[in-house]
């Protein structure tokens, strides 16, 4: 049996030495005194069991769990951005206003493209493989803009806001291709759930030449660029961008904050977030849900039964934060139910949701299922949800970077929990002689 010293036990449990002795006096640990070593020792198995009990208690155990943030509250009724309910924002606002709210600047963030940065971004995208995924292209464009921006290291709040606004605007413009491609989509701005004019915090005046990020992004999302999108498409995209802008300390946001804690520039922060986002347990789930709905549109019970028989998780269901339906999914699915173009898709979604809830205790729909339904209803690319996620969450990552820049640098330095053989132990691993 392996034994740990008092110091090793304290390190493993993340407590002071005095606390270890207190645990021993309360019977939580058994102190053993060896014949050849001075001081108390504790069985490693017993220490590991106590450490596991501490994790299960849900008490904060490290820097990440102790992050104090004023940006987003994730509650049962959905996220709140600086005290404003996000479902309400999705019905009346756009990403430009949400960015101003999260970045704490007045008015709306314009997301203007920088002509000097646009050229290298377009050149990199032109060299990308034809089959590159939308998020791959997003990541390439971010790197190109970073390389072309000599002043990107300025971490003053005003400079960060200006850099981030230009970064997202330039990348979206580059992804959308021809800068005039969105001109024919003007009628989609402000469309409500069924195509009727919807509420907006600040409508884009007709003939003004302006368009918001949702409209500018649309050419990069449609499956067929020669086919005019439905009138309601831009309105749905606008709502999705608002809903996805931030969601507390998600994995990609923690990655972005860790990068910001090193005083990395905005482009590096966004790249760190994109790296964590690009996984099947986080930002890629909407694409998996899209594939599932492709099968389910032909045979909802059959597609669901096939997944269940294989013991596979059904993408688009369940969330680690919400006990019931993801409130962000509710907003998007309600919009689609009011949209005649989504009738067939919503009939399929409702059938699958009912099947998953058989018995009343199944996992509920999440925002990835709603994004997949939106992609199918409006003939968007299968990876459009991933690109929407990346664009929207960039706003959240920047908000967290601004907050993190004001914290002590390099504060994310966990010591880790070493579980291998200890020096001087008699385990097989420690007595093995390595030859080189």
Residue pairs with C-beta under 8 A, 6 or more apart in sequence:
1 43
1 44
1 45
2 43
2 44
2 45
2 421
2 422
2 425
2 427
3 32
3 34
3 41
3 42
3 43
3 44
4 12
4 41
4 42
4 43
4 44
4 47
4 422
5 37
5 39
5 40
5 41
6 17
6 20
6 21
6 39
6 40
6 41
6 42
7 17
8 422
9 20
9 29
9 42
9 47
10 16
10 17
10 19
10 20
11 415
12 47
12 48
12 51
12 417
13 19
13 20
13 23
13 47
13 50
13 51
13 54
14 54
14 61
14 62
20 29
20 42
21 40
23 29
23 50
24 30
24 31
24 40
24 42
28 50
29 42
29 46
29 47
29 50
30 42
30 43
30 46
31 40
31 41
31 42
32 40
32 41
32 42
32 43
33 39
33 40
33 41
34 41
48 419
51 417
54 61
55 61
60 66
62 414
63 411
63 412
63 413
63 414
64 249
64 254
64 412
67 249
67 257
69 248
69 249
69 400
69 403
70 82
70 403
71 81
71 82
71 102
71 246
71 248
71 396
71 399
71 400
71 403
72 79
72 80
72 81
72 82
72 246
72 247
72 248
72 396
73 79
73 80
73 83
73 248
74 247
74 248
74 321
76 322
76 323
76 324
76 327
77 85
77 87
77 327
78 85
78 86
78 87
78 327
78 328
78 331
79 86
79 246
79 247
79 248
79 327
79 328
80 86
81 89
81 98
81 101
81 102
81 245
81 246
82 101
82 102
82 104
84 101
86 242
86 243
86 245
86 327
86 328
87 243
87 327
87 328
87 330
87 331
89 97
89 98
89 101
89 242
90 239
90 240
90 242
90 243
90 328
90 331
91 198
91 199
91 239
91 331
92 199
92 200
92 201
93 200
93 201
93 242
94 108
94 200
94 201
94 212
94 213
94 214
94 238
94 241
94 242
95 111
95 212
95 213
95 214
95 238
95 241
95 242
95 245
95 391
95 392
95 395
96 108
96 109
96 110
96 111
96 212
96 213
97 108
97 201
97 202
98 241
98 242
98 245
98 395
99 108
99 109
99 111
99 165
99 245
99 395
99 398
100 106
100 107
100 108
100 109
102 245
102 246
102 395
102 396
102 398
102 399
103 109
103 161
103 164
103 395
103 398
103 399
103 402
104 402
105 161
108 201
108 202
109 161
109 165
110 165
110 169
111 165
111 168
111 169
111 172
111 213
111 216
112 165
112 166
112 169
113 166
113 169
113 170
113 172
113 173
113 174
113 179
114 145
114 166
114 169
114 170
116 148
117 144
117 145
117 148
117 149
117 166
117 167
117 170
118 170
118 173
118 174
120 144
120 145
120 147
120 148
121 141
121 144
121 145
121 148
121 170
121 171
121 174
122 174
123 144
124 140
124 141
124 143
124 144
125 137
125 140
125 141
125 144
125 174
125 175
128 136
128 137
128 140
132 140
133 383
133 386
134 175
134 220
134 221
134 381
134 383
134 384
134 386
134 387
134 390
135 274
135 277
135 278
135 283
135 284
135 383
135 386
135 387
135 390
137 175
138 171
138 175
138 274
138 387
138 390
138 391
139 271
139 274
139 278
141 170
141 171
141 174
141 175
142 167
142 171
142 267
142 270
142 271
142 274
143 267
143 271
145 166
145 167
145 170
145 171
145 267
146 152
146 265
146 267
146 268
146 271
149 163
149 267
151 159
151 163
152 163
152 265
152 266
152 267
153 265
154 160
154 163
155 263
155 265
155 405
157 402
157 405
160 266
160 398
160 401
160 402
160 405
161 398
161 402
163 265
163 266
163 267
164 266
164 270
164 394
164 395
164 398
167 266
167 267
167 270
167 394
168 213
168 391
168 394
168 395
169 213
171 391
172 213
172 216
172 217
172 220
172 391
173 179
173 216
175 217
175 220
175 387
176 182
176 216
176 217
176 218
176 219
176 220
177 219
177 220
177 225
178 219
181 219
181 225
182 211
182 215
182 216
182 218
182 219
184 228
185 211
185 215
185 218
185 219
185 228
185 229
185 234
186 206
186 211
186 215
187 231
188 215
188 218
188 229
188 230
188 231
188 232
188 233
188 234
188 235
189 203
189 204
189 211
189 212
189 215
189 234
190 197
190 198
190 200
190 203
190 204
190 235
191 197
191 198
191 231
191 232
191 233
191 234
191 235
192 198
192 199
192 232
192 235
192 338
193 232
193 235
193 236
193 334
193 335
193 336
193 337
193 338
193 339
194 232
194 338
194 339
194 340
195 230
195 231
195 232
195 339
195 340
198 235
204 210
204 211
204 212
204 215
212 238
213 241
213 391
214 234
214 235
214 237
214 238
214 241
215 234
217 237
217 241
217 387
217 388
217 391
218 229
218 233
218 234
218 237
219 225
220 387
221 237
221 380
221 381
221 384
221 387
221 388
222 229
222 379
222 380
222 381
223 379
223 380
223 381
224 379
227 379
229 378
229 379
230 339
230 341
230 378
232 339
232 341
232 378
233 378
233 380
235 335
236 332
236 335
236 336
236 339
236 374
236 378
237 374
237 388
239 331
239 332
239 335
240 332
240 370
240 371
240 374
240 388
240 392
241 388
241 391
241 392
242 392
243 328
243 331
243 332
243 367
243 392
244 328
244 367
244 388
244 389
244 392
244 393
245 392
245 393
245 395
245 396
246 253
246 393
246 395
246 396
246 399
246 400
247 253
247 321
247 393
247 396
248 321
249 257
250 282
251 276
251 279
251 281
251 282
252 273
252 274
252 275
252 276
252 277
252 282
252 283
252 393
252 397
253 273
253 393
253 396
253 397
253 400
254 276
255 272
255 273
255 275
255 276
256 269
256 270
256 272
256 273
256 276
256 397
256 400
256 401
257 400
257 401
257 403
257 404
257 412
258 272
258 412
259 268
259 269
259 271
259 272
259 273
259 401
260 269
260 400
260 401
260 404
260 405
261 404
261 407
261 409
261 410
261 411
261 412
262 409
262 410
263 405
263 409
264 272
266 398
266 401
269 397
269 398
269 401
270 394
270 397
270 398
273 393
273 394
273 397
274 390
276 282
277 283
277 284
277 389
277 390
277 393
278 284
280 288
283 386
283 389
283 390
283 393
284 386
285 315
285 316
285 368
286 316
286 367
286 368
286 371
286 372
286 375
286 385
286 386
286 388
286 389
287 382
287 383
287 385
287 386
288 315
288 316
288 368
289 315
289 316
289 368
289 369
289 371
289 372
289 385
290 371
290 372
290 375
290 376
290 382
290 385
291 315
291 382
292 303
292 307
292 314
292 315
292 316
292 372
293 316
293 345
293 348
293 349
293 352
293 369
293 372
293 373
293 376
294 376
295 302
295 303
295 306
296 303
296 304
296 348
296 351
296 352
297 344
297 345
297 348
297 376
300 348
300 351
300 352
300 355
301 351
301 355
303 352
304 314
304 352
304 355
304 356
307 313
307 314
308 314
314 352
314 356
314 363
315 368
315 369
315 372
316 365
316 366
316 368
316 369
316 370
316 372
317 356
317 362
317 363
317 364
317 365
317 366
317 369
318 363
318 364
318 366
319 326
319 364
319 366
322 364
322 366
324 364
325 364
325 365
325 366
326 364
326 365
326 366
326 367
326 370
328 366
328 367
328 370
329 365
329 366
329 367
329 369
329 370
331 370
332 367
332 370
332 371
332 373
332 374
333 346
333 349
333 365
333 369
333 370
333 373
336 342
336 345
336 346
336 370
336 373
336 374
336 377
337 346
339 377
341 377
341 378
342 373
342 374
342 377
342 378
345 373
345 376
345 377
346 373
346 377
349 365
349 369
349 373
353 364
353 365
356 362
356 363
356 364
356 365
357 364
368 385
371 384
371 385
371 388
371 389
372 385
374 380
374 385
375 381
375 382
375 384
375 385
381 387
420 429
421 427
421 429
421 430
422 430
423 430
424 430
